[in-house]
Amino acid sequence: MRPDTIIRKSSSWEGLFQRLTLILSLVFLTLPSIAVADVTGKPRVVDGDTIWIGETKIRLHGIDAPEMKQTCIKGDEKYSCGQAATVALKEMLTDRDVKCQGKDVDRYGRIVAVCFVGEVDINASMVVLGWALAYRRYSMDYVDEEATAKASRVGMWAGEFVEPWEWRRK
């Protein structure tokens, strides 16, 4: 085989490979991501900002609730605000179907989603009730709801607390 024939064959294989790579890239870019698909079902509450629906772990988008072991102060009393946030979310979701609209996947592999019971935004409700804060590091979606909770002095706002992200850092 002559050297120029080998070069032409090599070039045609490279061209074919490049075209195939481009086509596959376009196909994958246009497919909806399975990881951020909507999920619907009966939830199991993990804590104030995390639920499971079936085999899918979901982190509520744009909010940050106190950790399970986190305590807050109301008057002269320390109380487990992490557990209180979890109870609030459980009460909101017990025996109800939840629909979560996936937005992203976090570094732990959880779907990050806005979840609803009917038309009620659960994420917003947790913030309005004072059991979660707007997680400004990732979203400004619930800043107004946080201001409402703070002004109403409900949930954690009824006393003193450390922001969950600061509490985790310590």
N, C-alpha and C positions, 0 to 999 in steps of 0.2 A: 504494500500500500504506500502510495506516495505521501510525503509529509504534508502537502497542501490539502489532501483529502482528509487526513486526520484532523487538521485544524478546522476545516469546514464542519466535520461531524461534531467536533467538540463544541464549536460555536453554536451549532443548531441545538445541541443538548442544553447548553447554558441558556440559550434564549427560551427554550421550552420550559426549563426549570424556573426562570424568572417570571414568565407569563403565568405558570401554574401557581407560583408563590403569590403573585399579585391577585389572581382570581380567588384563591383561598382566603387571603387576607380580607378582601372585600366581602366575601360571604360571611366570615366570622364577625366582622364589624357591623354588619347589618342585622344579624340575628339578635333577638332580645336576650339579655343575660338571664340565665336560669337563677343565678345567685341572688338577684334582686327582684325576683318575681313576686307577685302578690300572694299572700298566704291567708287562708281563712279557716277558722275552726274554733273549738273550745280551747282556751288558753290555760296554761299552768303558770302561775306567777312565781318567779324566782326571787325578785326583789322589786324595789320601787320603779325601776326602769328597764327590766328585763323579763321576758316571758318566753315560754315554749308553746308552739302550736305543732302538735305531732312531733316530728323529729327535727323541727326547725327552731333554732334559738334566735330570738329577735330582741334587739336593743332598740328602745324607743328613741327615735330621732329627735335631736334638738333639745333634749332635757337631761338633767343629771340629778338623780335622787340620792339621798344619803345612803351610805353603805350599811349593811345589816348590823355590823358591830358599832356603828357610829352613834354617839350620844349627843343630845342637845340639852339646853337648859330652859326651863319655863318656870319663872318665879325663882324659888330656891331649890327646885327639884331638877335632878338629872333624869332624863328619860331616853329610851332607845328610839330616836327619831328614824333610824334605819328600819326598824321593825314596824313603826307606825306608818311609814311610807308604803311598806310592803302590804300591810293590812288594808290601807286605803285603796291600793290598786286591786287587791283581791276582792274587796267589797264591790268595786266598780265592775269587775269582770265575771264574778261568780255566776255560773249557769247561763252565760251569754256567749253568742258567737261573736268573734272578733275578726275583722278584716284588716290586714296590715298591707300597706302599699310600700313595697321595697324601694329604697332610695339608693342604698349603698351596701357594702360589706365592710365591716371593721377589721382591725388587725387580728382579732380573735376568731374571725370566720363567722361572726353573727351577722344576720341581715339587720341593717339599720332601716327602720320603717316608721311611718306614721300609721297609727292603728286607730280603728274606729269601732264603736258599738253603735250600729245604725249610722246616724249622721254625726254622732258625738266624737270629737277628736280626743282620744284618751290622753295623748301626750299633753295637749293644752289643759285638759282637766286636772292632771296631776300638778301642773304648775299653778293653776288658778286656786286649787285647794291648799297650796303652800307645801306640798310634799315633794316637790322637785323644783329645781331652778332652771332657767333658760341656760342652755349650755352654749354660751356665746363663742366659744372656741370653734364650734362646728356649725352654728346656725344662729341667726337672729330671729327665728320664727316665733319664739314664745316670750319675747322681751315684754310686750304689753301685758300678757297674762301674769308675768312675774310682778310687774308694777302693781297690778290689781291685788294680788295676794299680799304683797308687802303693805300696801295702804290699808287693807282689811285686817292685817295682823292675824292671818290664819295659818294653820299648820306650823311649820318651823318659824315663820315670821312672828308667831306669838311669843317668842322668847329669843334666845341667843343660839347661834349655831356657827359651825365652820363650813364653808362651802365644800361640797363633797370632793371636788378635785384637789383642794388644799388638804383635806383630811387624809386622802389617799397618799399625797406626797409625803406626809409625815409618817 
